Structure formats: C-alpha cells, structure tokens
Amino acid sequence: MSLLRLRMVQGALLALGYLLIAYVTLSYGRPHGVAAVVWPVNALALGALIFLKRADAWPEYVALATANAVAHYAVGDGLVPSLALGFANGLTTGGTGWLMARTGVTQEQPTRTRTVLGLFFISMLGPVPGSVVGGLALTFALGRTVGVAPLSFTWWLLDAVNFLILLPPCLFWRSAEQRRVAAEFRRRFGSDGSGRLRTLELAAASLTLTMAGALVPLTGQLWLIELSGTALLWFALRFGMFYTALTAMIFSMGAVTLAMLGYWPGATAANAAHVLLPLQAMLALTMLPSLVVAAIVSQRERARRALHADARRLAYALEGANDGLWDWDLPSAAGFFSQRAARMFGYGPEEFKTAARWDLLIHEDDRGPAKAAFEAHARGETPFYEAELRCRHKDGSWIWIHDRGKVVERAPDGTAIRAVGTYTDISERKRLESALEHLATHDALTGLANRGMFERELERAGGRLERQGGRVAVLLIDVDHFKSVNDTFGHAAGDALLAAIAERLRATARSGDLPARLGGDEFAVVATGQSAGEFDALAERLCSVLSEPLEGQGYVIKPSVSIGVAVASSPSAAGEEIVARADRALYAAKKAGRATWRFFGGAGKVA
C-alpha cells in the first residue's frame, strides 16, 4: 500500500471514529439542555494525529470538521448551524495542533517542564477561536435558549480540560523509550526480592489512587479528590512521565464515568452538566502538578543517563589510551585518582587520596621541574600543564609517567582552585627510546660507544678543560694481526675476540673514561686526568689486559694490541688535533714492532 493511500485510509478511519464519538456525546448532552456535558472527541482526534505525527496536517482537520458537521446534523441541528459547528470544532482542533507544532510541543521533543507548561497554555489558548464561533453557532442551533457567553465558555472549558487530560499520553509516548521502560519493568518486577518490592510499590500506588477516587462517592466529600494528586505524584516520582499521564487519564475517565452514572456527590440526571463541567476542570488541575513533577524527574533521569554514558565513554577512552584520571582540589590538597591511575603505581584507590602522596612518588630530579611547570600553568603563563617524570612504583621500581592537566576552576582573583588531568604510563616508550638511542650511539657487536659518541664525548671533554682545567687524553687501540685471526679461526672467532677486547676495555677503563669502537679492529678511549703519568699507567694496563689469551671452542687466540696516546691541556688542542696526534703515536707503536704503546712526541715502553 502506497504512503498516500495509507494516509487516506487512516484519515477516513479517524473521521469515522470521530463521527461516532461525537454523535454519542451529543446524544447524551442534548437531553440535559446543553450541547454536551462531556466532549472528549476533539482531544482524542488531536491525540491520534499527534501519535501519527500529523498534528499540523490540514486535510485531516477538514475531514474532522466534516465529520463533526455530519454528527450535528444527525442529532437534529440545521444544515447551516451544523456546518458552522463543524467549522468551529475543526478550528479548535486544528488551531491547537498548529500551536503545538509551532511551539515545539511535539513527540519529537524530549520530555521536560517546558513541554508540560507549553501544553497547559496551548490547551488554554487553542480552543478560544473555535469556542467563540461555536458559541454563536450553538445559540442558533439551540433556538437562542442559552446565551452566547455561557455556551462559548462551556465549549472552551470542555476542550481545554480534555486536551489537558487526554493529550499527555499521546504526547509523551516514546516508542523506543517505552520499550526501554518496559524492559526495565520486566527486570525490576522479576522474581528477585527487589522486583517483588517494586511490584508491591506499583500495586500500592494504584490502590492509593483507586481509594482516593472511591472515597469521594462513598463519603460524599468532594475535597477528597485532592488525595488523588498525592497518588499521582507517587507515579510521577517513581514510574515516569508516560505512565503518570496514562494513569491520570484513566483515573479521570473513571471519575467522569461515575459522575455520568450518578455515583458522584450532587450528580443527578437534572444537573449533570453542573457537576461534570467543574469535575473535569478539577481533574485537569489535579493532574497538572504530577505532570510537571514527572517532567522534572524525566529531565533529571535523562541528565543522569547522559552523565553516566559520558562517564562510561570517558572510562573506555582512558582505559583504551592506558590513561589514569586525576582531579586535584588545590586549597585542601585533596585529590581524586581513578582506579587506573592508582593501579598504574601498584596501589589501591584508597591508598592514593592526596596530592602529597603523589609528590612522594616523584623522582627527586623530576620533582622540581614538574612543580615549576604546574606553578607556571597555575599562574596562567601556559595554556596547560605537561611533564614527563619518573615515579616510584609500589614494588620499588621506577616507571615513566606523562602527566598533563589543566586548571578548570579559579577564584575571582585568578587563583587556581581545581585542576584535572591524566597520567599515561610511558615506560615502554621510554625503554624503546632508550634502546633506539643506544643503537644510534653504540656499536651493535661490542656495546661500546661508536665513533659519533666518541667524537661528542671528546668535544664535551674539551669544554670541561676550559671550565675545570686538567688534561684530556685519547688512546687509539688497534688489534694486531686481526686479519690473520679471521683467516685462521673464522669470522665467528674474530667477532668473539672483538667482543672480548671490548669487555676487557670496559673493565679496565677508569670511571669517567669513555671506551669506544671506531670500526673494524680499531678501539679508542677518551680519558681525563691531571698528569701524563695517569695515562701512562692506563696504557700499560690496557696493553697487558688486552693481550691475555682467549679460549674458544677448539681454538686459543693470543692477541696483542698497539696503542697510540696523545694528551691535550687546552681546549683548542682537544679536537681533531689530538686524534691526529694519537694516530701518529699509534703508527709509531706499530712501527716499533706492535704489542706496545707510544706517546705522541716521546718514547714508549714495550709491554
């Protein structure tokens, strides 16, 4: 079925239902001397259009106006009055629907207090034009037996109170929300203890409302109807907007039915209009506060769910990013640390409560810079706070943390009051950075510093000479006859010899000296000291230690080394010049027969 055909069928069925209900209510009202003492048909029709999401569709209102005219004509009104009355009812229903659509009081809008108050004022204003036209038409239809003003007021009151009573269930129906609420009810009203308590609560609220309504005809005290407002507030606070509106509508229809049957204080066949009209107004005003409260509760529940959803999304994001959350109240030093933040340091949440506790974990070398960075941000000098620092884990190890945050609340004078931020464990990143840095600055086979590191250390040593004085020495070391080792025992044995030389060199060098492998079988040491004698002793030890035999699988290698030593006492001589001098000294050691060492410019001593 096409959409247009479906809409036409729905409109025809709506008009037919409208016609039947209008005819019944008119047939009941006319014997009492008024147009109608109950008139739910306009509110029911508008509720159906709201439910169908066509509250501002004018063809449907034309069909409703036509059905109304037919109903009036069927109860004996003349053709012209019937057409006028049909037009007036169409104007009432259409005008109210138009106001709702233009002011945003629709199903698509979330339940809120503004929607309830908007419905109230629209229910008051929407029927006004139609009631004026209808009052004039009814005056002629009833043979001028009743004045225009009373008829217009009755018309307006009936439509206004029925809009207030019958429209809310249609307006506040949310199909997705009702499915969620129904699922929640099934969960709560299950077989567990809490479900049974919830069921008892619903039964108690329903019984209270029923008793409030029954007390009026039983006692004859009309004021007891006010007790129903208390029961409806119970529904508003505990069961949501739709169920509050639906319960109020059912209760109101029950009370009106009792009055129509004569089971209401003062209700008789002769004065039904005098009882039913104020009763419906009283019911509408009684249910209004419960709708307002239900709207407020719905807003708070919606905000709570949104906050909960945001909190879950934040938790997922932080967990996925390996982040912990902190929230610091600066005046009191009280802090909140998420479970992930506490676990990052090996602690439980209860062990990690104050900023002072956090400060104790920071490495003393990082504490000052981190504090300075945060204080600069607190003074407004930086847009945010950020620091990378080492922190002590509960097991005693050190972990690297990327700490970042922002002041989110300040006093009127600009003083920082509250800051929030995150921790990220960057220990693995730091380990990889360290590994990459080591690969970039060290020889892969021996683990010694490479040529680039050697040159940078020599440059730094020259800078220290200028500031502190003393001397710098460069020792260039070659493994004698290394090619014959590879040729005789293989490259694996050659690599083993280089690794052994490196290990012995590392063990023999003094603290503060830098041993390095420059490439192939060439090694070097950057040493600092106060006298040439220190470097003599170092070269002599190296010649001895590096010449010790190396035993492998099926071979014994008896290595020897040649060493060239150069010393600089001024920064200008501690660069390329000292390396060139050490190289000439190394050449002299080789020329002297190898397995020895030579100073640049002086005679050496054979080890």
C-alpha positions, 0 to 999 in steps of 0.5 A: 500500500502506497504512503498516500493511500495509507494516509487516506485510509487512516484519515477516513478511519479517524473521521469515522471514529470521530463521527461516532464519538461525537454523535454519542456525546451529543446524544447524551448532552442534548437531553440535559439542555446543553450541547454536551456535558462531556466532549472528549472527541476533539482531544482524542482526534488531536491525540491520534494525529499527534501519535501519527505525527500529523498534528499540523496536517490540514486535510485531516482537520477538514475531514474532522470538521466534516465529520463533526458537521455530519454528527450535528446534523444527525442529532437534529441541528440545521444544515447551516448551524451544523456546518458552522459547528463543524467549522468551529470544532475543526478550528479548535482542533486544528488551531491547537495542533498548529500551536503545538507544532509551532511551539515545539510541543511535539513527540519529537521533543524530549520530555521536560517542564517546558513541554508540560507548561507549553501544553497547559497554555496551548490547551488554554489558548487553542480552543478560544477561536473555535469556542467563540464561533461555536458559541454563536453557532450553538445559540442558533442551533439551540433556538437562542435558549442559552446565551452566547457567553455561557455556551462559548465558555462551556465549549472552551472549558470542555476542550481545554480540560480534555486536551489537558487530560487526554493529550499527555499520553499521546504526547509523551509516548516514546516508542523506543523509550517505552520499550526501554521502560518496559524492559526495565519493568520486566527486570525490576518486577522479576522474581528477585526480592527487589522486583517483588518490592517494586511490584508491591510499590506499583500495586500500592500506588494504584490502590492509593489512587483507586481509594482516593477516587472511591472515597469521594462517592462513598463519603460524599466529600468532594475535597477528597479528590485532592488525595488523588494528586498525592497518588499521582505524584507517587507515579510521577516520582517513581514510574515516569512521565508516560505512565503518570499521564496514562494513569491520570487519564484513566483515573479521570475517565473513571471519575467522569464515568461515575459522575455520568452514572450518578455515583458522584456527590450532587450528580443527578440526571437534572444537573449533570452538566453542573457537576461534570463541567467543574469535575473535569476542570478539577481533574485537569488541575489535579493532574497538572502538578504530577505532570510537571513533577514527572517532567522534572524527574524525566529531565533529571533521569535523562541528565543522569543517563547522559552523565553516566554514558559520558562517564562510561565513554570517558572510562573506555577512552582512558582505559583504551589510551592506558590513561589514569584520571586525576582531579586535584582540589588545590586549597585542601590538597585533596585529590581524586585518582581513578582506579587506573591511575592508582593501579598504574603505581601498584596501589589501591584507590584508597591508598592514593587520596592526596596530592602529597602522596603523589609528590612522594612518588616523584623522582627527586630530579623530576620533582622540581621541574614538574612543580615549576611547570604546574606553578607556571600553568597555575599562574596562567603563563601556559595554556596547560600543564605537561611533564614527563617524570619518573615515579616510584612504583609500589614494588620499588621500581621506577616507571615513566609517567606523562602527566598533563592537566589543566586548571578548570576552576579559579577564584575571582582573583585568578587563583587556581582552585581545581585542576584535572588531568591524566597520567599515561604510563610511558615506560615502554616508550621510554625503554624503546627510546632508550634502546633506539638511542643506544643503537644510534650511539653504540656499536651493535657487536661490542656495546661500546660507544661508536665513533659519533659518541666518541667524537661528542664525548671528546668535544664535551671533554674539551669544554670541561678543560676550559671550565675545570682545567686538567688534561684530556687524553685519547688512546687509539687501540688497534688489534694486531694481526686481526686479519690473520685471526679471521683467516685462521679461526673464522669470522665467528672467532674474530667477532668473539675476540672483538667482543672480548677486547671490548669487555676487557676495555670496559673493565679496565677503563677508569670511571669517567673514561669513555671506551669506544669502537671506531670500526673494524679492529680499531678501539679508542678511549677518551680519558681525563686526568691531571698528569701524563703519568695517569695515562701512562699507567692506563696504557700499560694496563690496557696493553697487558689486559688486552693481550691475555689469551682467549679460549674458544671452542677448539681454538686459543687466540693470543692477541696483542694490541698497539696503542697510540696516546696523545694528551691535550691541556687546552681546549683548542688542542682537544679536537681533531688535533689530538686524534691526529696526534694519537694516530701518529703515536699509534703508527709509531707503536706499530712501527716499533714492532706492535704489542706496545704503546707510544706517546705522541712526541716521546718514547714508549715502553714495550709491554 
